[in-house]
Amino acid sequence: MPNSNRGAVGFQSSEFEQQYDRPSKSQLKREMTALQKLGQTLVEAPRDRIRKIPMPEDVLEAILACQQITSHEGRRRQLQYVGKKMRSLTEDEAATIQKVVDSWHGASKAETAALHAIERQRDRLIADDGALTELRSQHPALDIQQLRTLVRNARKEQADNKPPKAYREIFQILKSLQAAPAPTDNEHDGDDEEDAHAS
């Protein structure tokens, strides 16, 4: 049998809706901590990068001032001030800054992946003579004699446990080749990727 008293308790549930619309104390604390961390990330970033981010002038000045402070205590106090300034941002301003900072991490991830690909290619060159022939076909202008000598020296360095001078030089050559794309069709690039994964 239905309970006739249900709902008749003297208040409407809607009376409490407004109260629950506000963020909880823990939510506010999380947001404040996130803004403080974002401020610290900006302080640790290169100045030229920071100047390109759209943000209020007073926030930018607080960040740039913090970068110039060398004393530990002074910097700690200025970091707190930066955090206070970050909390004065509107949601849109904070979101814009966060988006730019996130894009930096994306770029650095891509750079790291590219460097790992170069390292894999260098290891293939040292392990397999066929990799040198393949590289020559992709980059006809490459000084193959110089690279062949460096590969031979790098193998000797590894065998004799010597400092990796030639090993590093090979990396620099491969890096410069990546900076200037080879005048070949895209199929070779795809093959390269597969070879890199296979190794």
Residue pairs with C-beta under 8 A, 6 or more apart in sequence:
23 31
32 83
32 87
35 83
35 86
35 87
35 89
35 94
36 83
36 86
36 87
38 86
38 94
38 97
38 98
38 101
39 63
39 79
39 82
39 83
39 85
39 86
40 79
40 82
40 83
41 101
42 50
42 53
42 63
42 82
42 97
42 101
43 63
43 66
43 67
43 79
43 82
45 101
45 104
47 64
47 67
49 104
50 60
50 63
50 64
51 60
52 100
53 60
53 96
53 97
53 100
54 93
54 96
54 97
55 89
55 93
55 96
55 97
56 88
56 89
56 93
58 85
59 82
59 85
59 86
59 88
59 89
62 78
62 81
62 82
62 85
63 82
65 78
66 75
66 78
66 79
66 81
66 82
69 75
69 78
86 94
89 97
114 178
115 175
117 196
118 171
118 174
118 175
118 178
119 171
120 196
120 199
121 131
121 135
121 174
121 196
122 167
122 170
122 171
122 174
123 199
124 131
124 195
124 196
124 199
125 131
125 132
125 135
125 147
125 151
125 170
125 174
126 151
126 154
126 155
126 158
126 167
126 170
132 144
132 147
132 148
132 151
134 195
135 142
135 147
135 177
136 142
136 144
137 188
138 182
138 184
138 188
138 192
139 177
139 182
142 173
142 177
146 173
147 170
147 173
150 166
150 169
150 170
150 173
151 166
151 170
153 165
153 166
154 164
154 166
154 167
154 170
156 162
156 166
157 163
157 164
157 165
157 166
157 167
158 164
158 167
182 188
